[in-house]
Amino acid sequence: MKAAVLYFSKGGHTKKMAEAVAEGMRMVAGVQAEIFPLDSIDAEFLKESKAVVFGTPTYYANTCWQVKKWFDESWETDLSGKLGGAFATADYAQGGADVALQTVLSHLLVKGMLVYSGGSALGQPYIHLGPVCSKETFEQSRPLYVTFGERIAQKAQELFAKQKS
Ligand SMILES: Cc1cc2nc3c(=O)[nH]c(=O)nc-3n(C[C@H](O)[C@H](O)[C@H](O)COP(=O)(O)O)c2cc1C
């Protein structure tokens, strides 16, 4: 089963987080996960992916304009029925990353995706809307981003493992 992590990253933090999320996805047997910057997506891989997770930096307490632009222009990209999730980076814990996450999750709903984070249902570590990385805590929180990827891939396996890609 394929899983894709799509992200925008100018300074590299969101890319590092994308790599950690993909690492977690690959911990689930049978999952092939790849990361793609938004301007360099393998369309065939994306089409075959059962889970698609988006990573965004926080810009002015919301998603960055590059991610918003991608959604505004990607109406021909069919993600319907796929499992979706989101993660965000920010400089500060109080910098508005939850709003950035909610904006991305809203786009996933508009796309007809099945939106998932694991929520509190899976216990500790709690991941409600999606994981957030602030610059002070990246390394210590890295296991959380791996866990998020693993949870997304596990749910996708539960939902889709018996289907052909
Ligand atoms: C235009 C701009 C606006 C930003 N606004 C916020 C903000 O509102 N809150 C915050 O915590 N960080 C803010 N940041 C910091 C970025 O979210 C943070 O550095 C992020 O990790 C950058 O991701 P990247 O390294 O993948 O590009 C802003 C950065 C830029 C360039």
The ligand as an SDF file (V2000), in Angstrom:
LIG
                    3D

 31 33  0  0  0  0  0  0  0  0999 V2000
    5.9810   34.6760    6.3610 C   0  0  0  0  0  0  0  0  0  0  0  0
    6.1630   33.8780    7.6270 C   0  0  0  0  0  0  0  0  0  0  0  0
    5.2070   33.9490    8.6130 C   0  0  0  0  0  0  0  0  0  0  0  0
    5.3460   33.1890    9.7800 C   0  0  0  0  0  0  0  0  0  0  0  0
    4.3670   33.2610   10.7290 N   0  0  0  0  0  0  0  0  0  0  0  0
    4.4710   32.4900   11.8490 C   0  0  0  0  0  0  0  0  0  0  0  0
    3.4350   32.5160   12.8330 C   0  0  0  0  0  0  0  0  0  0  0  0
    2.4200   33.1880   12.7030 O   0  0  0  0  0  0  0  0  0  0  0  0
    3.5870   31.7400   13.9400 N   0  0  0  0  0  0  0  0  0  0  0  0
    4.7130   30.9680   14.1460 C   0  0  0  0  0  0  0  0  0  0  0  0
    4.7940   30.3010   15.1720 O   0  0  0  0  0  0  0  0  0  0  0  0
    5.6960   30.9210   13.2080 N   0  0  0  0  0  0  0  0  0  0  0  0
    5.6070   31.6510   12.0720 C   0  0  0  0  0  0  0  0  0  0  0  0
    6.5810   31.5960   11.1090 N   0  0  0  0  0  0  0  0  0  0  0  0
    7.7130   30.6610   11.3110 C   0  0  0  0  0  0  0  0  0  0  0  0
    7.5150   29.3630   10.5130 C   0  0  0  0  0  0  0  0  0  0  0  0
    6.2260   28.8140   10.6760 O   0  0  0  0  0  0  0  0  0  0  0  0
    8.5250   28.2990   10.9780 C   0  0  0  0  0  0  0  0  0  0  0  0
    9.8260   28.8030   10.9690 O   0  0  0  0  0  0  0  0  0  0  0  0
    8.4040   27.0600   10.1340 C   0  0  0  0  0  0  0  0  0  0  0  0
    8.9840   25.9710   10.8070 O   0  0  0  0  0  0  0  0  0  0  0  0
    9.0960   27.2370    8.7780 C   0  0  0  0  0  0  0  0  0  0  0  0
    9.0060   26.0260    8.0770 O   0  0  0  0  0  0  0  0  0  0  0  0
   10.0950   25.5900    7.0080 P   0  0  0  0  0  0  0  0  0  0  0  0
   11.4400   25.5990    7.6830 O   0  0  0  0  0  0  0  0  0  0  0  0
    9.7090   24.2180    6.5910 O   0  0  0  0  0  0  0  0  0  0  0  0
   10.0080   26.5660    5.8680 O   0  0  0  0  0  0  0  0  0  0  0  0
    6.4820   32.3610    9.9480 C   0  0  0  0  0  0  0  0  0  0  0  0
    7.4520   32.3100    8.9430 C   0  0  0  0  0  0  0  0  0  0  0  0
    7.2950   33.0560    7.8020 C   0  0  0  0  0  0  0  0  0  0  0  0
    8.3500   32.9740    6.7220 C   0  0  0  0  0  0  0  0  0  0  0  0
  1  2  1  0
  2  3  1  0
  2 30  2  0
  3  4  2  0
  4  5  1  0
  4 28  1  0
  5  6  2  0
  6  7  1  0
  6 13  1  0
  7  8  2  0
  7  9  1  0
  9 10  1  0
 10 11  2  0
 10 12  1  0
 12 13  2  0
 13 14  1  0
 14 15  1  0
 14 28  1  0
 15 16  1  0
 16 17  1  0
 16 18  1  0
 18 19  1  0
 18 20  1  0
 20 21  1  0
 20 22  1  0
 22 23  1  0
 23 24  1  0
 24 25  2  0
 24 26  1  0
 24 27  1  0
 28 29  2  0
 29 30  1  0
 30 31  1  0
M  END
$$$$
